[in-house]
Amino acid sequence: MIGPARDGGYYLLGMNSMYNQLFLNKQWGTSTVLKDTLQDLNSMDVHLLEELNDIDTYDDIKNISEFKKFV
């Protein structure tokens, strides 16, 4: 299960077992992380959650009401 973030990354990555390869060869902090991760998982069944904003910097939490539904 992956929670896609609006900036091209993800806010959640859930796995039944560890798949270390997903964390290799990514340009972290760029808008291609989700796309590259999904490409690595192209042969697997992946459930996408609602797209939300993730929290990388203080500016990302200005709209905190979006996250209150998870608390």
BAFITOR-206472 format. One line per 2 residues: their letters; for each residue x, y, z of N, C-alpha, C. Coordinates in steps of 0.001 Angstrom, whole numbers, always signed. Layout:
a> X Y Z X Y Z X Y Z | ...
// end
This chain:
mi> +849 -1157 +0 +0 +0 +0 +897 +1222 +0 | +521 +2189 -835 +1294 +3418 -945 +346 +4603 -834
gp> +735 +5551 -21 +21 +6815 +73 +758 +7849 -753 | +267 +8142 -1956 +972 +9100 -2811 +886 +10515 -2269
ar> +1971 +11232 -2372 +2019 +12628 -1940 +1897 +13534 -3160 | +1378 +14704 -2936 +1146 +15651 -4031 +2432 +16135 -4679
dg> +3557 +15966 -4008 +4822 +16454 -4568 +5566 +15407 -5393 | +4925 +14253 -5623 +5557 +13214 -6432 +6235 +12129 -5629
gy> +6187 +12246 -4329 +6737 +11207 -3452 +5610 +10412 -2832 | +5811 +9967 -1605 +4734 +9282 -886 +4852 +9564 +599
yl> +3690 +9496 +1268 +3655 +9740 +2710 +3566 +8447 +3495 | +3306 +7335 +2820 +3213 +6043 +3494 +3612 +4957 +2517
lg> +4374 +4007 +2999 +4733 +2829 +2222 +4565 +1637 +3146 | +3536 +846 +2917 +3264 -313 +3751 +3590 -1600 +3011
mn> +4292 -2502 +3689 +4692 -3774 +3081 +4433 -4913 +4053 | +4117 -6077 +3523 +3973 -7273 +4354 +5334 -7829 +4765
sm> +6319 -7592 +3944 +7689 -7981 +4267 +8627 -6950 +3654 | +9814 -6847 +4208 +10764 -5830 +3769 +11231 -6100 +2344
yn> +11199 -5074 +1524 +11666 -5149 +137 +12685 -4028 -51 | +13923 -4281 +339 +14985 -3283 +350 +15234 -2623 -997
ql> +15008 -3344 -2075 +15268 -2822 -3411 +14485 -1541 -3692 | +13342 -1365 -3037 +12533 -168 -3271 +13259 +1114 -2888
fl> +14226 +1011 -2016 +14904 +2197 -1505 +16202 +2505 -2239 | +16528 +1694 -3213 +17758 +1892 -3979 +17466 +2631 -5284
nk> +18463 +3355 -5745 +18409 +4027 -7043 +17227 +4984 -7177 | +16959 +5752 -6141 +15915 +6770 -6169 +16577 +8134 -6023
qw> +16004 +9109 -6660 +16458 +10486 -6477 +15546 +11104 -5431 | +15859 +10825 -4155 +15022 +11250 -3038 +14865 +12762 -3039
gt> +13670 +13204 -2700 +13380 +14628 -2645 +12979 +15216 -3984 | +12772 +14349 -4968 +12354 +14829 -6286 +10928 +14387 -6580
st> +10379 +14896 -7654 +8999 +14588 -8027 +8846 +13234 -8712 | +9927 +12459 -8812 +9846 +11169 -9507 +9871 +9960 -8573
vl> +9941 +10187 -7273 +10103 +9068 -6332 +8921 +8100 -6409 | +7703 +8591 -6405 +6541 +7700 -6492 +6548 +6943 -7809
kd> +6752 +7639 -8902 +6771 +7003 -10224 +7834 +5911 -10284 | +9023 +6208 -9784 +10112 +5230 -9805 +9804 +4032 -8904
tl> +9176 +4283 -7770 +8808 +3200 -6857 +7751 +2310 -7483 | +6742 +2919 -8101 +5698 +2127 -8765 +6272 +1319 -9920
qd> +7244 +1869 -10591 +7896 +1129 -11672 +8598 -108 -11116 | +9232 +24 -9958 +9883 -1128 -9323 +8868 -2196 -8904
ln> +7633 -1773 -8681 +6583 -2687 -8219 +5628 -3094 -9333 | +6016 -2891 -10587 +5089 -3104 -11705 +4543 -4517 -11806
sm> +5202 -5488 -11247 +4711 -6865 -11319 +3937 -7274 -10067 | +3726 -6328 -9151 +3037 -6630 -7891 +1714 -5880 -7823
dv> +815 -6386 -7011 -467 -5742 -6770 -253 -4642 -5731 | -515 -3391 -6120 -277 -2242 -5238 -1588 -1501 -5038
hl> -1905 -1220 -3788 -3100 -437 -3458 -2664 +998 -3172 | -3242 +1955 -3929 -2930 +3361 -3714 -3983 +3992 -2816
le> -3528 +4700 -1817 -4405 +5433 -917 -4711 +6807 -1513 | -5451 +7605 -766 -5773 +8966 -1183 -4495 +9794 -1292
el> -4412 +10607 -2329 -3268 +11501 -2466 -3396 +12635 -1465 | -2330 +12837 -700 -2291 +13884 +317 -968 +14622 +233
nd> -870 +15693 +973 +388 +16395 +1117 +1236 +15646 +2142 | +2520 +15538 +1904 +3391 +14946 +2911 +4074 +16064 +3687
id> +4868 +15705 +4660 +5526 +16709 +5496 +7035 +16590 +5310 | +7575 +17526 +4549 +9017 +17605 +4358 +9593 +18826 +5078
ty> +8826 +19899 +5112 +9278 +21156 +5718 +8118 +21766 +6498 | +8405 +22834 +7240 +7357 +23525 +7988 +6238 +24003 +7067
dd> +6579 +24483 +5898 +5550 +24952 +4963 +4538 +23864 +4640 | +4951 +22615 +4726 +4055 +21504 +4414 +2981 +21293 +5470
ik> +3162 +21825 +6671 +2150 +21621 +7709 +1275 +22847 +7931 | +1402 +23840 +7073 +552 +25019 +7202 -920 +24652 +7095
ni> -1244 +23663 +6278 -2625 +23224 +6123 -2847 +21996 +7005 | -2615 +22145 +8280 -2643 +21023 +9223 -4004 +20349 +9311
se> -5071 +21059 +8985 -6411 +20454 +9081 -6518 +19214 +8203 | -5736 +19145 +7143 -5744 +17973 +6266 -5305 +16718 +7023
fk> -4427 +16864 +8024 -3886 +15734 +8750 -4695 +15371 +9993 | -5573 +16238 +10443 -6318 +15999 +11667 -7192 +14761 +11574
kf> -7632 +14385 +10390 -8488 +13203 +10267 -7726 +11920 +10598 | -6400 +11975 +10663 -5596 +10791 +10965 -5189 +10727 +12435
v> -5480 +11750 +13194 -5055 +11810 +14595 -6147 +11307 +15497
// end
